[in-house]
Amino acid sequence: MELSKNVSAVVTGGASGLGEATARALAAQGVKVAIFDMNTAKGEAVAREIGGVYCNVNVTSEESVVAGFAAARAANGQERILVNCAGTGNAYRTAGRKKDGTITHFPVDQFDRIIQINLVGTFRCIAHSASGMLTLDPSSTGERGVIINTASVAAEDGQIGQAAYSASKGGVVGMTLPIARDLAREGVRVNTILPGLFKTPLMTAGGPDFVGKLEAQVPFPARLGNPAEYAGLALEMIRNCYFNGEDVRLDGAIRMAPQ
Ligand SMILES: NC(=O)c1ccc[n+]([C@@H]2O[C@H](COP(=O)([O-])OP(=O)(O)OC[C@H]3O[C@@H](n4cnc5c(N)ncnc54)[C@H](O)[C@@H]3O)[C@@H](O)[C@H]2O)c1
């Protein structure tokens, strides 16, 4: 799909990190961008800088997502591009022992919270966005739209404490091909990126020592990924019409250890 001012996009999680970098990269190509996020201060600031619109959307809420798409389309027209970056994680052992011997387990409501945001939230945005894309005429390449999802290398090599996060991201990987097949006859492509360790607030919150240890684990280049490198792959997946139904790691060859 050609990126130009004639095309609009919705980027969930676009107020920060990988979503923000993608929103900026799309806007730099002239694309009209709507940011769906819950961080209003940052989302509004990014939208202002890139000439886009900010919609306060919680991807776990059906009502909020429906209202978000209505607002985005009123401002920019029906989107041909959806990039799903809204997401978060947590860490609990499935069952374990505290130092005092007390036995604990992963709080099931916390497991469900991550599934609702990362997996169901992603699917909700896909279902609503794809329904809108089907109202469009196909472009000269036969395309009505492109959808990019964000999983994680934790979908394949989840670490201790990541049962919920890995399950949510494994779900995103697992649904990529069937959704691409569902939408193929309508000319909507679907691909998923599995990022390794990227330099975003999610990763750098642990401080410089923590980041240094993470960087040392990456074979090459031995550093965190730059969000612009994620955005670069997202834009290639959007531009390249033959890219469909793929799950692609972007990770400097890292394979996460158990801990
Ligand atoms: N940074 C990494 O190294 C890394 C690695 C693998 C996967 N990922 C995935 O990439 C995605 C983006 O992560 P990031 O590192 O840019 O994180 P980030 O925290 O910088 O950005 C995530 C954004 O999502 C928004 N968000 C969270 N819950 C939401 C909800 N319910 N509704 C709407 N918006 C919501 C947050 O407000 C935030 O702006 C996430 O899905 C994350 O799991 C990140």
The ligand as an SDF file (V2000), in Angstrom:
LIG
                    3D

 44 48  0  0  0  0  0  0  0  0999 V2000
    9.4820   -2.4380   24.4940 N   0  0  0  0  0  0  0  0  0  0  0  0
    9.7380   -3.6920   24.2630 C   0  0  0  0  0  0  0  0  0  0  0  0
   10.8780   -4.1260   24.4200 O   0  0  0  0  0  0  0  0  0  0  0  0
    8.6700   -4.6410   23.8020 C   0  0  0  0  0  0  0  0  0  0  0  0
    9.0740   -5.9560   23.5140 C   0  0  0  0  0  0  0  0  0  0  0  0
    8.1150   -6.8470   23.0560 C   0  0  0  0  0  0  0  0  0  0  0  0
    6.8090   -6.4520   22.8880 C   0  0  0  0  0  0  0  0  0  0  0  0
    6.4490   -5.1720   23.1930 N   0  0  0  0  0  0  0  0  0  0  0  0
    5.0450   -4.8250   23.0090 C   0  0  0  0  0  0  0  0  0  0  0  0
    4.9650   -3.6580   22.2310 O   0  0  0  0  0  0  0  0  0  0  0  0
    3.7770   -2.9340   22.5710 C   0  0  0  0  0  0  0  0  0  0  0  0
    4.1600   -1.5010   22.8590 C   0  0  0  0  0  0  0  0  0  0  0  0
    5.0220   -1.5060   23.9730 O   0  0  0  0  0  0  0  0  0  0  0  0
    5.9670   -0.2730   24.3310 P   0  0  0  0  0  0  0  0  0  0  0  0
    7.2510   -0.8430   24.7550 O   0  0  0  0  0  0  0  0  0  0  0  0
    5.9100    0.7310   23.2670 O   0  0  0  0  0  0  0  0  0  0  0  0
    5.2270    0.2120   25.6610 O   0  0  0  0  0  0  0  0  0  0  0  0
    4.7780    1.6640   26.1640 P   0  0  0  0  0  0  0  0  0  0  0  0
    4.3570    1.4560   27.5730 O   0  0  0  0  0  0  0  0  0  0  0  0
    5.8130    2.6790   25.8420 O   0  0  0  0  0  0  0  0  0  0  0  0
    3.4810    1.9630   25.2450 O   0  0  0  0  0  0  0  0  0  0  0  0
    2.3080    1.2340   25.3760 C   0  0  0  0  0  0  0  0  0  0  0  0
    1.1430    2.1960   25.2320 C   0  0  0  0  0  0  0  0  0  0  0  0
   -0.0700    1.4220   25.3090 O   0  0  0  0  0  0  0  0  0  0  0  0
   -1.0040    2.1700   26.0510 C   0  0  0  0  0  0  0  0  0  0  0  0
   -2.0010    1.2700   26.6340 N   0  0  0  0  0  0  0  0  0  0  0  0
   -1.8390    0.3510   27.6140 C   0  0  0  0  0  0  0  0  0  0  0  0
   -3.0040   -0.2380   27.9100 N   0  0  0  0  0  0  0  0  0  0  0  0
   -3.9350    0.3180   27.0960 C   0  0  0  0  0  0  0  0  0  0  0  0
   -5.3310    0.1320   26.9300 C   0  0  0  0  0  0  0  0  0  0  0  0
   -6.0250   -0.7400   27.6880 N   0  0  0  0  0  0  0  0  0  0  0  0
   -5.9760    0.8570   25.9820 N   0  0  0  0  0  0  0  0  0  0  0  0
   -5.3000    1.7680   25.2170 C   0  0  0  0  0  0  0  0  0  0  0  0
   -3.9800    1.9990   25.3550 N   0  0  0  0  0  0  0  0  0  0  0  0
   -3.3010    1.2820   26.2880 C   0  0  0  0  0  0  0  0  0  0  0  0
   -0.1700    2.8650   27.1380 C   0  0  0  0  0  0  0  0  0  0  0  0
   -0.8540    3.9990   27.6770 O   0  0  0  0  0  0  0  0  0  0  0  0
    1.0810    3.2480   26.3600 C   0  0  0  0  0  0  0  0  0  0  0  0
    0.9950    4.5450   25.8190 O   0  0  0  0  0  0  0  0  0  0  0  0
    3.1590   -3.6690   23.7540 C   0  0  0  0  0  0  0  0  0  0  0  0
    2.1340   -4.5110   23.2780 O   0  0  0  0  0  0  0  0  0  0  0  0
    4.3040   -4.4960   24.2900 C   0  0  0  0  0  0  0  0  0  0  0  0
    3.8570   -5.6660   24.9320 O   0  0  0  0  0  0  0  0  0  0  0  0
    7.3520   -4.2530   23.6480 C   0  0  0  0  0  0  0  0  0  0  0  0
  1  2  1  0
  2  3  2  0
  2  4  1  0
  4  5  1  0
  4 44  2  0
  5  6  2  0
  6  7  1  0
  7  8  2  0
  8  9  1  0
  8 44  1  0
  9 10  1  0
  9 42  1  0
 10 11  1  0
 11 12  1  0
 11 40  1  0
 12 13  1  0
 13 14  1  0
 14 15  2  0
 14 16  1  0
 14 17  1  0
 17 18  1  0
 18 19  2  0
 18 20  1  0
 18 21  1  0
 21 22  1  0
 22 23  1  0
 23 24  1  0
 23 38  1  0
 24 25  1  0
 25 26  1  0
 25 36  1  0
 26 27  1  0
 26 35  1  0
 27 28  2  0
 28 29  1  0
 29 30  1  0
 29 35  2  0
 30 31  1  0
 30 32  2  0
 32 33  1  0
 33 34  2  0
 34 35  1  0
 36 37  1  0
 36 38  1  0
 38 39  1  0
 40 41  1  0
 40 42  1  0
 42 43  1  0
M  CHG  2   8   1  16  -1
M  END
$$$$
